[in-house]
Amino acid sequence: MNDTELEPASIDELVKEINRFETIISEWDESQRCVVVGIQRAIEDLHKEALTRLIKNIKQESMPVLRQAVEDEVVYGVLLYHGLVKSPLQLRVQTALDQVRPRLQSHYGDVELVSIKLPDTVEVRLTGTCSHCSASELTLSQLVEESIQDHCPEIKQVIAVR
């Protein structure tokens, strides 16, 4: 690095600066905050369009390079924020199960993820009263399977294992 180049700010420094600005803006009146939000949205839309074009160009040249870039947690976080990548499949399945868990628990049951079998199958285990309930097939298909497929459209089959 030569003398004229600046060292990039650390992620922690950038987050502190964002938080500092958010604190200042929170004290402004609503019309002033609306202006800031409008500018923020316009900048984010511009960044999303630029990132979309960049991803499209990188995909055409080298998928391995794109995969490697997305492994960087900051790159992944920004792309996720803009909706340009999905959360990991396991996280989305767990989110789907967490969504149905309160209803199952209200009947003294639960569900756990056993495995994900790519490309399109998830194995789950119904536990507690759900494991031997006469309505467990209905619970699986109407509640668990539907929630998983809503969060993970690539999953085509949800199998209950014992």
C-alpha positions as CSV (number, residue, x, y, z in Angstrom):
1,M,0.0,0.0,0.0
2,N,1.4,3.4,-0.9
3,D,1.2,6.6,1.2
4,T,-1.8,8.0,-0.7
5,E,-4.0,4.9,-0.2
6,L,-6.3,4.9,2.8
7,E,-6.6,1.7,4.9
8,P,-10.2,0.4,4.7
9,A,-12.3,0.9,7.8
10,S,-13.0,-2.2,9.8
11,I,-16.5,-3.6,9.9
12,D,-16.8,-2.7,13.6
13,E,-15.9,0.9,12.8
14,L,-18.5,1.0,10.1
15,V,-21.2,-0.4,12.3
16,K,-20.3,2.1,15.1
17,E,-20.6,4.9,12.6
18,I,-24.0,3.7,11.3
19,N,-25.2,3.4,14.9
20,R,-23.9,6.9,15.7
21,F,-25.9,8.4,12.7
22,E,-29.0,6.4,13.6
23,T,-28.9,7.9,17.1
24,I,-28.6,11.4,15.7
25,I,-31.4,10.9,13.2
26,S,-33.7,9.4,15.9
27,E,-33.8,12.8,17.5
28,W,-34.9,14.6,14.4
29,D,-38.5,15.4,13.6
30,E,-40.5,13.0,11.4
31,S,-40.2,15.1,8.2
32,Q,-36.4,15.2,8.5
33,R,-36.3,11.4,9.1
34,C,-38.4,10.8,6.0
35,V,-35.9,12.7,3.9
36,V,-33.1,10.5,5.2
37,V,-35.1,7.3,4.7
38,G,-35.8,8.4,1.1
39,I,-32.2,9.0,0.4
40,Q,-31.2,5.7,2.1
41,R,-33.8,3.8,-0.1
42,A,-32.5,5.4,-3.3
43,I,-28.9,4.6,-2.5
44,E,-29.8,1.0,-1.5
45,D,-31.8,0.5,-4.7
46,L,-28.8,1.8,-6.7
47,H,-26.5,-0.6,-4.8
48,K,-28.9,-3.5,-5.4
49,E,-29.0,-2.9,-9.1
50,A,-25.2,-2.6,-9.3
51,L,-24.7,-5.8,-7.3
52,T,-27.3,-7.6,-9.4
53,R,-25.4,-6.6,-12.6
54,L,-22.1,-7.6,-11.0
55,I,-23.4,-11.0,-10.0
56,K,-24.8,-11.6,-13.4
57,N,-21.4,-10.8,-15.0
58,I,-19.4,-12.9,-12.5
59,K,-21.8,-15.9,-13.1
60,Q,-21.1,-15.7,-16.8
61,E,-17.4,-15.8,-16.2
62,S,-16.8,-18.0,-13.1
63,M,-19.3,-19.5,-10.7
64,P,-16.4,-20.7,-8.4
65,V,-15.3,-17.1,-8.0
66,L,-18.8,-16.0,-7.1
67,R,-19.2,-18.9,-4.6
68,Q,-15.9,-17.9,-3.0
69,A,-17.0,-14.2,-2.8
70,V,-20.2,-15.2,-1.1
71,E,-18.3,-17.2,1.5
72,D,-17.1,-13.8,2.9
73,E,-19.5,-13.0,5.7
74,V,-19.7,-9.3,4.8
75,V,-20.4,-9.9,1.1
76,Y,-22.9,-12.6,2.1
77,G,-24.6,-10.2,4.6
78,V,-24.9,-7.4,2.1
79,L,-26.3,-9.7,-0.6
80,L,-28.7,-11.2,1.9
81,Y,-29.9,-7.8,2.9
82,H,-30.6,-6.9,-0.7
83,G,-32.4,-10.2,-1.3
84,L,-29.8,-11.4,-3.8
85,V,-29.0,-14.6,-1.9
86,K,-31.1,-16.9,0.2
87,S,-30.4,-17.8,3.8
88,P,-28.8,-21.3,4.1
89,L,-31.3,-24.1,3.6
90,Q,-30.8,-25.5,7.1
91,L,-31.5,-22.1,8.6
92,R,-34.7,-21.7,6.5
93,V,-35.9,-25.2,7.5
94,Q,-35.3,-24.4,11.2
95,T,-37.2,-21.2,10.8
96,A,-40.1,-23.1,9.3
97,L,-40.1,-25.6,12.2
98,D,-39.8,-22.8,14.7
99,Q,-42.9,-21.3,13.2
100,V,-45.0,-24.4,13.8
101,R,-43.4,-25.4,17.1
102,P,-45.8,-23.4,19.4
103,R,-48.8,-25.1,17.9
104,L,-47.3,-28.5,18.4
105,Q,-46.1,-27.7,21.9
106,S,-49.6,-26.6,22.8
107,H,-50.5,-30.3,22.3
108,Y,-47.4,-31.5,24.2
109,G,-45.5,-32.3,21.0
110,D,-42.6,-31.0,19.0
111,V,-40.7,-31.5,15.8
112,E,-37.0,-31.9,15.1
113,L,-35.0,-31.8,11.9
114,V,-33.3,-35.1,11.3
115,S,-31.6,-34.5,8.0
116,I,-31.7,-32.6,4.7
117,K,-31.2,-34.9,1.7
118,L,-30.4,-32.8,-1.3
119,P,-31.8,-31.9,-3.7
120,D,-35.3,-31.8,-2.4
121,T,-36.1,-33.9,0.7
122,V,-36.2,-33.1,4.4
123,E,-36.6,-35.7,7.2
124,V,-38.2,-34.7,10.5
125,R,-39.2,-36.5,13.7
126,L,-42.4,-35.7,15.5
127,T,-41.8,-36.0,19.2
128,G,-43.8,-36.0,22.4
129,T,-47.5,-36.7,21.9
130,C,-47.1,-35.9,18.2
131,S,-45.0,-39.0,17.7
132,H,-47.8,-41.5,18.3
133,C,-50.9,-39.3,17.8
134,S,-53.5,-40.6,15.3
135,A,-53.4,-37.2,13.6
136,S,-49.7,-37.2,13.1
137,E,-49.9,-37.7,9.4
138,L,-52.3,-34.8,9.1
139,T,-50.0,-32.7,11.4
140,L,-47.1,-33.5,9.2
141,S,-48.7,-32.8,5.9
142,Q,-50.8,-29.8,6.8
143,L,-48.6,-28.0,9.3
144,V,-45.0,-29.1,9.1
145,E,-44.7,-29.8,5.4
146,E,-46.6,-26.7,4.4
147,S,-44.4,-24.5,6.6
148,I,-41.2,-26.0,5.3
149,Q,-42.3,-25.6,1.7
150,D,-43.4,-22.0,2.3
151,H,-39.9,-21.2,3.5
152,C,-38.0,-23.6,1.2
153,P,-39.8,-24.0,-2.1
154,E,-37.0,-26.2,-3.4
155,I,-38.1,-28.9,-0.9
156,K,-40.6,-31.2,-2.5
157,Q,-40.8,-34.0,0.1
158,V,-41.0,-34.0,3.9
159,I,-40.7,-37.4,5.5
160,A,-41.4,-38.3,9.1
161,V,-38.9,-40.7,10.6
162,R,-39.1,-42.5,13.9
